[in-house]
Amino acid sequence: MLTVIQNLPDHIFGVRASGEVTKDDLKNVLLPGLESLSERYKEIYYLLVLETDVQNFTAGAWIQDLVAGIKHFTDWKKMAIVTDQKAVEKFTDIFSYVSPGEAKGFELNDLQAAIDWLSIKS
């Protein structure tokens, strides 16, 4: 399930992933949030708090995630992935080298540091 994180700076869109994440979660929560942010600011600052194992994302969710990434490819400015899954955190740091924006992994207990990092516009 994806839920929107409230009380973030206006230029940041954030979601919390828990339990099973489906394509409907991405279609109904993630995509509209990214679309709205892109329309308002022409750039995306994104926060994902990953409280579930990436194996809990269904195949349809991964496809929708890919669609979102491609659709807004040039709008990405910063992406913070907050998780205790070391492999995901490391992948996020490496992903920064191939994506147009910056991507950075944070541990769950560093959520505020992730928000602070996203708050600084690049």
Contacts in CASP RR format, 6 or more apart in sequence:
PFRMAT RR
TARGET T0000
AUTHOR 0000-0000-0000
METHOD contacts of the structure
MODEL  1
MLTVIQNLPDHIFGVRASGEVTKDDLKNVLLPGLESLSERYKEIYYLLVL
ETDVQNFTAGAWIQDLVAGIKHFTDWKKMAIVTDQKAVEKFTDIFSYVSP
GEAKGFELNDLQAAIDWLSIKS
1 17 0 8 1.000
1 18 0 8 1.000
1 19 0 8 1.000
1 20 0 8 1.000
1 21 0 8 1.000
1 25 0 8 1.000
2 15 0 8 1.000
2 16 0 8 1.000
2 17 0 8 1.000
2 21 0 8 1.000
2 25 0 8 1.000
2 26 0 8 1.000
2 29 0 8 1.000
2 30 0 8 1.000
3 15 0 8 1.000
3 16 0 8 1.000
3 18 0 8 1.000
3 29 0 8 1.000
4 13 0 8 1.000
4 14 0 8 1.000
4 15 0 8 1.000
4 29 0 8 1.000
4 33 0 8 1.000
5 14 0 8 1.000
5 15 0 8 1.000
5 16 0 8 1.000
5 47 0 8 1.000
5 49 0 8 1.000
8 14 0 8 1.000
8 47 0 8 1.000
8 115 0 8 1.000
8 118 0 8 1.000
9 115 0 8 1.000
9 118 0 8 1.000
9 119 0 8 1.000
11 37 0 8 1.000
11 41 0 8 1.000
11 43 0 8 1.000
11 45 0 8 1.000
11 121 0 8 1.000
12 45 0 8 1.000
12 46 0 8 1.000
12 47 0 8 1.000
12 115 0 8 1.000
12 118 0 8 1.000
12 119 0 8 1.000
13 33 0 8 1.000
13 34 0 8 1.000
13 36 0 8 1.000
13 37 0 8 1.000
13 44 0 8 1.000
13 45 0 8 1.000
13 46 0 8 1.000
13 47 0 8 1.000
14 46 0 8 1.000
14 47 0 8 1.000
14 48 0 8 1.000
14 49 0 8 1.000
15 29 0 8 1.000
15 30 0 8 1.000
15 47 0 8 1.000
15 48 0 8 1.000
15 49 0 8 1.000
16 49 0 8 1.000
16 51 0 8 1.000
17 48 0 8 1.000
17 49 0 8 1.000
17 50 0 8 1.000
17 51 0 8 1.000
17 52 0 8 1.000
17 56 0 8 1.000
17 57 0 8 1.000
18 51 0 8 1.000
18 52 0 8 1.000
19 51 0 8 1.000
19 52 0 8 1.000
19 56 0 8 1.000
20 52 0 8 1.000
20 56 0 8 1.000
20 57 0 8 1.000
20 58 0 8 1.000
21 52 0 8 1.000
21 56 0 8 1.000
21 57 0 8 1.000
21 58 0 8 1.000
21 61 0 8 1.000
22 58 0 8 1.000
22 60 0 8 1.000
22 61 0 8 1.000
23 58 0 8 1.000
23 60 0 8 1.000
23 61 0 8 1.000
23 63 0 8 1.000
23 64 0 8 1.000
25 61 0 8 1.000
26 60 0 8 1.000
26 61 0 8 1.000
26 64 0 8 1.000
26 65 0 8 1.000
26 68 0 8 1.000
27 64 0 8 1.000
30 64 0 8 1.000
30 65 0 8 1.000
30 68 0 8 1.000
31 64 0 8 1.000
31 67 0 8 1.000
31 68 0 8 1.000
34 44 0 8 1.000
34 46 0 8 1.000
34 68 0 8 1.000
34 72 0 8 1.000
37 43 0 8 1.000
37 44 0 8 1.000
37 45 0 8 1.000
37 46 0 8 1.000
38 44 0 8 1.000
38 72 0 8 1.000
38 75 0 8 1.000
42 75 0 8 1.000
43 75 0 8 1.000
43 76 0 8 1.000
43 77 0 8 1.000
44 72 0 8 1.000
44 75 0 8 1.000
44 76 0 8 1.000
44 77 0 8 1.000
44 79 0 8 1.000
45 77 0 8 1.000
45 78 0 8 1.000
45 79 0 8 1.000
45 118 0 8 1.000
45 121 0 8 1.000
46 76 0 8 1.000
46 78 0 8 1.000
46 79 0 8 1.000
46 80 0 8 1.000
46 118 0 8 1.000
47 79 0 8 1.000
47 80 0 8 1.000
47 82 0 8 1.000
47 114 0 8 1.000
47 115 0 8 1.000
47 118 0 8 1.000
48 79 0 8 1.000
48 80 0 8 1.000
48 81 0 8 1.000
48 82 0 8 1.000
49 82 0 8 1.000
49 83 0 8 1.000
49 108 0 8 1.000
49 111 0 8 1.000
50 81 0 8 1.000
50 82 0 8 1.000
50 83 0 8 1.000
50 85 0 8 1.000
50 88 0 8 1.000
51 83 0 8 1.000
51 108 0 8 1.000
53 85 0 8 1.000
54 85 0 8 1.000
54 88 0 8 1.000
57 65 0 8 1.000
69 76 0 8 1.000
73 100 0 8 1.000
74 100 0 8 1.000
76 99 0 8 1.000
76 100 0 8 1.000
76 101 0 8 1.000
77 101 0 8 1.000
77 102 0 8 1.000
77 121 0 8 1.000
77 122 0 8 1.000
78 101 0 8 1.000
78 102 0 8 1.000
78 103 0 8 1.000
78 104 0 8 1.000
78 117 0 8 1.000
78 118 0 8 1.000
78 122 0 8 1.000
79 92 0 8 1.000
79 99 0 8 1.000
79 101 0 8 1.000
79 102 0 8 1.000
79 103 0 8 1.000
79 104 0 8 1.000
80 103 0 8 1.000
80 104 0 8 1.000
80 105 0 8 1.000
80 106 0 8 1.000
80 114 0 8 1.000
80 115 0 8 1.000
80 117 0 8 1.000
80 118 0 8 1.000
81 88 0 8 1.000
81 89 0 8 1.000
81 92 0 8 1.000
81 103 0 8 1.000
81 104 0 8 1.000
81 105 0 8 1.000
81 106 0 8 1.000
82 105 0 8 1.000
82 106 0 8 1.000
82 107 0 8 1.000
82 108 0 8 1.000
82 110 0 8 1.000
82 111 0 8 1.000
82 114 0 8 1.000
83 89 0 8 1.000
83 105 0 8 1.000
83 106 0 8 1.000
83 107 0 8 1.000
83 108 0 8 1.000
84 107 0 8 1.000
84 108 0 8 1.000
88 105 0 8 1.000
89 105 0 8 1.000
89 106 0 8 1.000
89 107 0 8 1.000
92 103 0 8 1.000
92 104 0 8 1.000
92 105 0 8 1.000
93 103 0 8 1.000
93 104 0 8 1.000
93 105 0 8 1.000
95 103 0 8 1.000
96 102 0 8 1.000
96 103 0 8 1.000
96 104 0 8 1.000
101 122 0 8 1.000
102 122 0 8 1.000
104 114 0 8 1.000
104 117 0 8 1.000
105 114 0 8 1.000
106 113 0 8 1.000
106 114 0 8 1.000
106 117 0 8 1.000
END
